[in-house]
Amino acid sequence: MNPVSPSQPLTDAELDRLEEFFHGVNSDEAMTLEQLDGFFCALICGPEVVLPSEYMPYIFGGELGQWPGFSTIEEAQDITTLLMRHWNNIAQTLLRGEVYPVLLGADESGMAQGNEWAIGFEQGIYLRQDGWKTLADDRKFNAALLPIISLADEAASPNSSRITPEGREEILDYLAPSVLVIYRYFREPKKSPSQPRNSKKRTRGQGKQ
């Protein structure tokens, strides 16, 4: 059997394995897969390196400095490998200058909402807020943050008016291209990165498109 590449995308079964583990560790506080994907995208795109020892507790819903209690060494190796492969897949895709197809879960009607992904992304920004101010203050490029902010704000204010279905579809179409724009911004701040339109969405129960 050929060894699995450290940046090979996770299969549906492997994504389910992660989700099951998160719920077993801390079902109320641990991130969902959608939040994890947004969180990793922000950390990879961001202006500063954030070490696993700092960001891992946020994934599992523990206190800073705490790691989840693995039942066996094999389980620890399995979960850590899956997380690092997912990280590496995002990082390598963006490094190649390609749009990463963000991981969006589906609601009971089978539709993607994107709110949890945006919450995860904002959590990643929170870890290095000062470094992200450069993009937030840049009138030429800060529009890349708007799809993320709009979805996160909707989740934070449930009593406010909801995004229309048409508006949501447009916002979701811009999520993945915006990630690439943000990634390029912090590495090529003097260039004008293009923003491709096409974005892929993965809903639970479906294979990667």
Residue, then its C-alpha position, 0 to 999 in steps of 0.5 A: m500500500n502506498p503511503v498517504s501524502p501528508s497533504q492528501p485531502l481527507t475522505d468523507a470517512e476521515l472527516d466523519r472520524l474527526e467530527e465524531f472525536f470532537h463530539g466525544v471530547n466536548s460536544d458543547e464547546a468543540m468546533t464543528l468541521e465547518q468551523l475547523d475549516g474556517f479556523f484553519c483557513a484564517l490561520i494559514c492566510g494570516p500575517e503571523v504564524v500561530l503554533p499548534s500549542e496555541y490554536m489546538p485548545y480552541i479546536f477542542g473547546g478546552e482551556l488554553g494550554q490544555w489538550p484533549g484526553f486521548s484514550t490511546i497513543e494510536e488515537a492521538q496519532d490518528i487524530t493529529t495526523l488527520l488534522m495536519r493533513h487537512w491543514n496541509n491540504i489547505a496550505q498547499t492548495l493556496l501555495r499553488g495559487e489555487v482556490y481552496p474549495v471551502l468545507l461547508g456543512a449542510d442544514e436539515s434542508g440540505m443547504a449550506q449556510g456558511n455561518e459556522w465557517a465564518i465563525g471559525f474564520e473570525q476565531g482565527i483572526y481573533l488570535r492575531q487581531d493586530g496583524w489583521k488590521t492592515l487588511a481591514d484598513d486597506r480600502k482596496f482589498n478589505a472587501a475580501l473580508l465582507p462575505i465572512i463578516s456578513l455571515a459571522d454577523e448574522a450568526a451573532s445577531p439571530n434577531s436581525s434580518r436574515i440574508t436572503p437565499e439569493g444573497r447567501e448563494e452569492i456570498l457563498d460563491y465568494l468565500a473560497p475566492s476571498v480566502l485566496v485573495i487574503y492569502r495573497y494579500f499578506r504575502e504579496p501586499k503590493k500586487s493586485p491578486s485576481q479573484p476567481r469566481n468559481s467556488k466549490k461547496r461540500t455538503r455532508g454526505q456528498g463527496k468532494q466536487 
